[in-house]
Amino acid sequence: MAAAEDLVGNDVVDLDDPDIASSHLRDRFVERVCDPAERARVRSASDPKVLLWTMFAAKEAAYKVLVKLGCAPGFAHRRLGVAADLRSVRFEGVRLRLWIDRRVDGAVHAVASTGARAPLSDVRRVAFTTGGPRADAGVAARRLACVRVARSVGRPAAALAIERAPLEESWDGFGPPVLLCDGRPCPGADVSLSHDGRFVAFAAAIVPEIARRTGASATRSSSRAAPRSPRGSAAWRGGARSRPRGHAAGLRAARSR
Amino acid sequence: MNQQEALDKVVSILKPFVKNTDALASVAMETSILKDLKVNSARLVDVVLEIEDTFGIEVKDEDADKVKTVGDAVKLILANQ
């Protein structure tokens, strides 16, 4: 279970989206997304497409955490360095832990966190096609997150909700998602949502106090849902530009690694 | 190139990447590329590359970061002509 004050970001990529089928073959695309070391890894990879989009998802996931930390890099994927073992992402002095989930065929799900332990996370294929209703995808991602978090903390899913407060300067007019329990924000909890093509996904850091308060057995549930670390094997823009209150500890922890 | 010509070209560049095609009917300078047109974040890289190719300009990361609306893209293009 992730520790208190951990911040999380996630990104899922539909690997069968025809729009991304040849991106790995286009040098300028790869150069725009990857730093020189990453480009070399893509060139020599057994499956360059999967590696490129795994690193892209990792950068998008890390970006979401960096926004929450108040140090977002802007439109600069190549300034975020994904480690060769796909276990961390670096941006300037900040190092975030990374987990890559390839359990669902056709999808790569990246989860980044300021913490050392795997956040609760999941990715599901849903019943709409690439280019389908975006609103439905957002609803499906929220539902997945609420059901899985509710199971983790021993509460009915109906008691949980995820909202995004209006935020003028963000890319879509809303700030990062906030987990609500009985209509109130859960202190210390952090959640991230993503959807792409046929897939929806979430990641959540839930402080143990929430589970204790609700009489839950959080560790049991979360251990099943934690994404696996890779073996041999992403709303880029906007978000809050000002550092959210209460996340200084997370930034210090991320910088110290 | 005037503003309208640049706007028309930007819209044609965006068109293949737009998820909310209904919004294209009323696209204007203040239309948000991500919020209104629902362009996927991964597709933004393609949009930037298409702009570079179409207009023969280089879009730096820091300039791309400032492009939030269709009008921002138009202004960026005109400033680099």
Boltz contact constraints between the chains, C-beta under 6 A:
constraints:
  - contact:
      token1: [A, 28]
      token2: [B, 49]
      max_distance: 6.0
  - contact:
      token1: [A, 32]
      token2: [B, 45]
      max_distance: 6.0
  - contact:
      token1: [A, 74]
      token2: [B, 65]
      max_distance: 6.0
  - contact:
      token1: [A, 75]
      token2: [B, 61]
      max_distance: 6.0
  - contact:
      token1: [A, 75]
      token2: [B, 64]
      max_distance: 6.0
  - contact:
      token1: [A, 75]
      token2: [B, 65]
      max_distance: 6.0
  - contact:
      token1: [A, 76]
      token2: [B, 61]
      max_distance: 6.0
  - contact:
      token1: [A, 134]
      token2: [B, 19]
      max_distance: 6.0
  - contact:
      token1: [A, 134]
      token2: [B, 38]
      max_distance: 6.0
  - contact:
      token1: [A, 171]
      token2: [B, 34]
      max_distance: 6.0
  - contact:
      token1: [A, 172]
      token2: [B, 34]
      max_distance: 6.0
  - contact:
      token1: [A, 172]
      token2: [B, 35]
      max_distance: 6.0
  - contact:
      token1: [A, 173]
      token2: [B, 35]
      max_distance: 6.0
  - contact:
      token1: [A, 235]
      token2: [B, 41]
      max_distance: 6.0
  - contact:
      token1: [A, 236]
      token2: [B, 41]
      max_distance: 6.0
